[in-house]
Amino acid sequence: MACPAHASITGRHSSVGNIYALTSVVHSRVPHFRQPCLAQHVAQVMQALAQEQMVRNFAWVVMPDHVHWLMQLRHGSLGGCMQRFKSRSSLLVNRQLNRSGPLWQAGYFDHTLRNDEDLRHQAAYILANPVRAGLAHAIGHYPFAWCRWPIDDLPPATPRPP
């Protein structure tokens, strides 16, 4: 029987080469990443996973209490990648805060992009998250967001379909 904390991963399948839109939420939605140094630690972990060739990053944003990440899995499993991301970022953030305990909620949300889905539309949606939350007045004006394409090359951000 599956543990309820891990029910969100039952039936999850990952494949090297697939592109995923991921969301991971801070435990109890504490807005730790309002502190720039903590948001930077999380961004550094996503960048490090790309440098290690576990993933290929397309876009990401570190919001005060969650992360959106658009990436291609290049090695291992999605679960292993997320475990590495959460473990490394937890270690850095907890060390900075001089605390212990969980940083992230158990599990994460993932969406595998189909071949007909436009990566740039998904990237624009992710980058618009701080604008929708009132943290920036325009895409490209939030310090803890990154995209592999220039902002001018992205389509207008549209709401995610239901």
C-alpha positions in Angstrom: 0.0 0.0 0.0 1.3 3.4 -0.9 2.2 5.9 1.8 -0.3 8.8 1.7 2.6 11.3 1.7 3.8 9.8 -1.6 0.5 9.2 -3.2 1.3 12.0 -5.7 4.0 9.8 -7.3 2.0 6.6 -7.7 2.1 5.7 -11.3 4.6 8.4 -12.2 6.8 7.4 -15.1 9.9 9.4 -16.1 12.1 9.0 -19.2 15.4 10.5 -20.1 14.8 13.0 -22.9 11.3 14.0 -21.7 10.7 17.7 -20.9 8.9 18.4 -17.7 7.2 21.4 -16.1 7.7 21.0 -12.4 6.4 22.7 -9.3 7.7 22.1 -5.8 6.3 23.9 -2.7 8.0 24.9 0.5 6.9 23.0 3.6 3.9 24.8 5.2 4.3 27.4 2.4 6.7 29.4 4.5 8.1 32.2 2.2 11.8 31.5 2.9 12.8 32.6 -0.6 11.8 36.2 0.1 15.3 36.3 1.4 17.5 36.9 -1.8 20.4 34.7 -0.5 18.0 31.8 0.0 16.4 32.1 -3.4 19.9 32.3 -4.9 20.8 29.0 -3.2 17.9 27.3 -4.8 18.7 28.8 -8.2 22.3 27.6 -7.9 21.1 24.0 -7.3 19.1 24.0 -10.5 22.1 25.4 -12.4 24.4 22.8 -10.8 22.2 20.0 -12.0 22.4 21.3 -15.5 26.2 21.6 -15.2 26.3 18.0 -14.1 24.3 17.1 -17.2 21.4 15.6 -15.2 19.1 18.1 -16.7 18.9 20.7 -19.5 17.2 23.9 -18.1 14.8 25.8 -20.2 13.3 28.2 -17.6 12.8 28.5 -13.9 11.5 30.9 -11.3 12.0 30.8 -7.5 8.9 32.3 -5.9 8.8 33.1 -2.2 7.2 29.7 -1.3 7.6 27.5 -4.3 9.6 26.8 -7.5 8.6 26.4 -11.1 11.1 24.6 -13.3 11.0 23.7 -17.0 13.7 21.2 -17.9 14.6 18.1 -19.9 15.7 15.1 -18.0 19.1 14.0 -19.4 20.2 11.3 -16.9 18.6 9.2 -14.2 15.0 9.4 -13.2 12.7 12.4 -12.5 12.3 11.2 -8.9 16.0 11.0 -8.4 16.5 14.4 -9.9 13.9 16.0 -7.6 15.3 14.2 -4.6 18.8 15.5 -5.4 17.4 19.1 -6.0 15.4 19.1 -2.7 18.2 17.5 -0.7 20.9 19.9 -1.9 18.7 23.0 -1.7 17.5 22.0 1.8 21.1 21.6 3.0 22.1 25.0 1.8 19.0 26.8 3.0 18.9 25.1 6.4 22.5 25.8 6.9 22.0 29.5 6.1 19.0 29.7 8.5 20.8 27.7 11.1 17.8 25.3 11.3 17.0 21.6 10.6 13.9 19.9 9.4 12.0 19.7 6.1 12.3 22.6 3.7 10.0 21.2 1.0 6.6 19.5 1.1 6.7 15.8 0.2 6.2 15.2 -3.5 6.0 17.6 -6.4 3.8 18.4 -9.3 4.9 17.4 -12.8 3.6 17.7 -16.3 5.3 16.0 -19.2 5.2 18.3 -22.2 3.9 16.6 -25.3 5.6 17.1 -28.7 3.0 19.6 -29.8 3.3 21.8 -26.7 5.4 24.9 -27.2 8.4 25.2 -24.9 8.5 28.9 -25.3 4.8 29.3 -24.3 5.5 27.2 -21.1 8.6 29.3 -20.4 6.6 32.5 -20.8 4.0 31.2 -18.4 6.6 30.3 -15.8 8.4 33.7 -16.1 5.1 35.5 -15.8 4.4 33.9 -12.4 6.1 36.8 -10.4 4.1 39.3 -12.5 0.8 37.6 -11.7 1.8 37.5 -8.0 2.6 41.2 -7.9 6.3 40.6 -7.3 7.4 42.3 -10.6 5.8 44.7 -13.0 6.9 42.9 -16.2 8.5 39.6 -17.3 12.3 40.0 -17.0 12.1 42.2 -13.9 12.2 39.5 -11.2 15.7 38.6 -10.1 15.1 34.9 -9.4 13.9 33.8 -12.8 15.8 32.6 -15.8 15.1 31.5 -19.3 17.3 30.2 -22.1 15.6 32.4 -24.6 15.7 36.2 -24.7 12.4 37.7 -23.3 11.7 39.3 -26.6 11.6 35.9 -28.3 8.9 34.6 -26.0 5.2 34.6 -26.9 2.8 36.6 -24.6 2.2 34.6 -21.4 -1.2 33.0 -21.4 -3.0 31.3 -18.5 -2.3 27.6 -18.2 -5.2 25.6 -19.7 -7.5 23.8 -17.2 
